[in-house]
């Protein structure tokens, strides 16, 4: 069960939204915290088991994480686990469901996978307070930006 979930209606086909969210290298275009990243270990795109090095920032702080795709159902679901070194951090997912003609509902979920001590330490270092309210705000912003990009893509084609 995810700790957080946010959804938005997008006036664009699921395939258009899928093309955006499944390219994790572009996530920095929408996320207030993630700045993008790159596929690693020979991966060239999303596939179950593919790994991705994500880069992040919050103010002057910068860090990276290693993510592994754990679920992929094109063009409906992409889920990845995030870690720092050997420590699990989170599970993120996007689910895309048709919502009318040439439109869809996009749901972003986050599951905190940090141990209690790890959560307290990272919350203190990142000075974000508890991670859930911080991530809830960021998820809303990410989805609004994703919606704008997807709808602009459809309008320009």
N, C-alpha and C positions, 0 to 999 in steps of 0.2 A: 504494500500500500504506500503510495507516495506521501511525503510530508506536505508537499504543496502541489497545487494544480491551477493553471490559468488557461483560459480558452478565449479565442477570438474568431469572429466570422470574417472570412476573406472573400472578396469578389474576384476570385481567380480559381482556375481549375486546380485540383489536387496535384497534378503533374508539375505545374508551375511552382507551387509552394515546395513540393518535394525537391525540385532542382535547386532551390535555395537552401533549405535546411539540411539536406544530405551532404552538401559541400561544406564540411566543418571548417575548412580554411577561410570561409567567408563569414563565419559567425561574428567576427569583430565588427562587421558592418551594421549589426543590429544590437548586439549586447553592450550594455554600459560598462561591463567589467572584462569580458573576454576581448582580446585584441586580434584573434585569429590563431594561426598555427600552421602546422604542416603534417602531412602523412609521413609515417616512419616505418622502418622495417620492411621496405619493399612495397608497402601499400600505395596505391595510386588513387584510391577513392573508397567509398563505403562498402564494406563487406563484413559479414560476421567474422570476428577475429582480427580485423584490421585495426592498427594502432595509429593514434594521432597525438602529436605533442601540441598542447594548447598553451597559449600565452595569455596572461591576465595582468590587469593593473587596477589599483585602487589608490588614487592620489599618487604619491611618490613610490608606493610599493609596487613591485613587479615580481611575478612568479610564473612558473610553468607547471603543467600537470601532464600526466600520460593517461590517455583514454583508450579504451578498447570497445569496439562495437560488439554488443552482445545480442542484439535483436535487429533484424532488418527485413522489412516487408514492403518493397517498393510498389507503389508510391504512398504507402500508408503509415509505416512505423519505422522510426530509427531510435535506438536506445544504446547508450554507452555508459560504461563505468569509468569513473575518474579516480586516479590515485596519485599520490606523491610518494615516490620511492615505494616501499612495501606497504604503505598505509592506504586503505580504502578511504575515499573522500565522499563520493556522491554517485548517484545514478541519475542521469538526465534522459528524457525521452520527449520526442515529438510524435503526436498521433494526428493524422490528417484524415478527415471523414468528409465525404461529399455532403453538401448542404445547399441543395438547390441546383439549378442549371448553371454550370461553369462557376461554381462557388464551393467553398469548403469551410469546415470548422477545424482550426488548428488548436491542439491542446499540448501545452508544455508541462512536464512534471519534473519534480525534483525530489529525490530521496536522500536524506542525510545518512551517510554510512560511516561517519567518524565515531570513534570511541568517545566516551564522555570527556576524558582528559584531553584528547585531541581537539574536540570541539571547543572546549574552553580556551585552549592555547591558541588555536587559529583565530577565534573570535577576538581574543585580546590583541594578537599581532596585527590583524587586519583592521582593528578598531571599528568593527562594523556592528558591535553589539551582537545579540543573537542572530545567527545566520538566516533563519527563516523569514523574518520581516524584511531583511535586506534583499534576499533572493526574490521574495514576492514582488517587491517594487521593481526589481530588475527584470523579472519575467514579464510584467505588464509592459514595460518599455520595449523589451525585445520583441514581443508579439506585435505591438503597434508599429514598430519600424519594419518588421517582416511583412506585415500587412501592406504598408505603404509601398515597399519594394515590389511585392508580388503584383499589386494592383497597377502600379506604374508600368511594370513589364507587360502586362496584358494590354494596357491602354496604348502603349507605343508600338504594339505589333499589329 
